[in-house]
């Protein structure tokens, strides 16, 4: 009968939905920066596992949850995951995706709204771990701090080290075989794909109209 607990339990499944979304996006888009983002999330999880097994701080109520994969709770993996995802997405929105059209106000508005949503979800997932007795406040707090630091470091690593290598990686035979592409030089991939698709659709429509005449 605890509706809040049920809602928070569903929200705590956020990392699973995000991973599934990333795998789906990579299968259909096959873009190197997206692959790097997922690689950062996986690396972040590895760091979380390492820290947990070094500190070995128990969960607040071990007997209440017999299905958890590890008995250690410092730092919270859910909190670290969600704050990595949110902070990295924030940096991507404001530093990677640049303005490409005249709708400056609308462009900034949707970025601000999306950023607020990302932070809100990260806060709710972090709170859910305390509410559901999986973690203490300190475990959630340190998880959020660790995830944020990891996100900033991985974003810098991707921008400064990996991005200059993307054109070379995209030209590898195996990358061409799997249709892996590099869009790092395109400021706003959403706007680019929209304009290219619209232009191609109009071009094909004109050709089809000419054939029918």
N, C-alpha and C positions, 0 to 999 in steps of 0.2 A: 503493500500500500504506500510505499515511499516513492511518490512520483518524482521528486527532486533527485533521489538516489538513482532511479531508473534512467532519468534523462542524462545525468552525469556519467552513468555507466556506459551509455551509448556514445557520449562525447569522448570518453576515454578510448574508444576504438578508433579515434581520429588517425593515429599513426598507421594503422592497417589500411584505412581508406586512402591515405596519401601514398603509401607504397604501391598499392594496386593502381592508383591513378598515374603514378610515374611510369610503371611498367607499361601500361596501356599507351601513354603518351610517347614513350620511346619506341614502341612497336610501330606506331602510326607516323610519328614525326622523324625519328631517327636523327636527332639533332645532338651535336656534341656537347653543347652547354647543358642540355637537359640530362645527358648521361653523366656529366661531371657533377651536377647537382645531386643526383641519386647516389653517386659514388661518395659524396660528402656526407650524406645522410647515413650510409652504411658505415663509413669511417667513424662518424660521430657515435654510432651505436657501439662500435668496437672500443672506443675510448671510454664510454660509459661502463662497459663490462669490466675493463681493466681497473678503473677507479674503484668500482664496487668491490672487486676482489682484493684490492690493496687496503681500503679502509675497513671493509667488513662490518659496517654498522647494520644491525638488524632492523627489520621493519617494526613498526609500532605494535602490530597485532599479528604475529606470525601464525597463530593458531586459527585466525579468522579466514585465512585464504590459503588453502592447501594446494591450489593449482598454479601458483606463481612459479616462474621458471628459476628464480633465485631467491634465497632467503635474505639477501642483503638489499638494503634500501637506499644507501647513500652513494651517489645522488639518484634522484628519480629519473628513470630512463624515459618515461613519458614526457616529463617536463623538459628534459634535455632535448629530446627529439622535436617537440613542438616549438620550442624557442629557437632551435637551430633553423627549422623550416621557416618560421615567421621572420626572424631577423635576416636570413639570407634572401627571402622573398622581398623584404623591405628594401634591402640594398640593391637588389636586381631592378625593382620598380623605379627607384630614384636615380640610380647611377648607371644602369645598363640600358634601360629603355628611355630613349630621348624623344623629345617632341619632333614630330615630322609633318604636322599639318597646322592649320590656323586655329583649330579649336583648343586654344591654350587653356581656357577655363575648364572645359569639360574634361580635357586630358588630365589636368591636375586633380579635378574633383574625383574621378573614378580611382585614381591612385590613392588619394587620401581615404576614401571610403573603404577600399580594399585593404589598406594598411590597418585601419581601425578594426576591421573584421578579423584580420590575421592575429592581431594582439589580443582581441577579445576571446577568440577560440583558444589561443595559447593559455590565457589566464584561466579560462573555464576548465580546460583539461588539467592544468596544474592543480586547481582547487579540487577537482574531482578525486585526485589521488589522495588528498588529505581527508575529504569527506567520506570516501569509501574505505578509509583506514589502511590504505596500502603504504602510505608514507607520512612522515612528519612534515611540519612546515619548513624546517631547516633542510630536509632532504629535497623538497620541491624547489626551495629557493636556490640551493647550490646547483641543482639540475638545470634551472633556468639560466643561471650565470654561466655554467659550463657550456650549455648549448649556444648561448649568445656569443661567447668568446670563440667557440669553434666555428660558428657561422661567419664571423668577421674574418677569421684567419683563412677559412676555406674560400671565401669570396675573393680575398686578396690573392691567394694562391692561384685561383682559377683565372683571374683577370691578368695577373702579372706573369705567370709561368705557363699556364696551360693554353690560354687564348692565343698567344703568338704561335703556338704549335698546332692549333686546330687546322689551318689550311693544309699543312703537310700531312697531318693524320687523315684528313678527308680525301687526300689524293692517293692514299695507300690502296693497292688492289683489293684488299679485303674490305676496306671501307666502301669502295665503289661497288663491290659485289653485294653488300648489304644495304646499299643506298644511304649510307651515313653521310650527313652533310654538315657544313659549317655555316652558320648564319651570324657569326660574331660581328661582321662588318655592317650588318643591317641594323640600324638604330632601333626600329620598332617592327618586329617581325609580324605582329598582328596586322598593323597598317599596311605593311608591304604585301602580305599574302592577300589581304582584302583587295587592294588596288590591282594587283596582278591577276587575280581570279576574275575580278569584274571586267578588266580589259580583255582578257581571253574569252570570257563568255560573250561579250559584245562582238568581238571579232568573229567568233564562230556563228553567232546569230546572223551577222551580215552575210557571211559565206553561204549559210543555209538559205537565207532569203534570196540570194542571187541565183542559186541552183533551182529554186522553185519557180522562178520567173520564166 
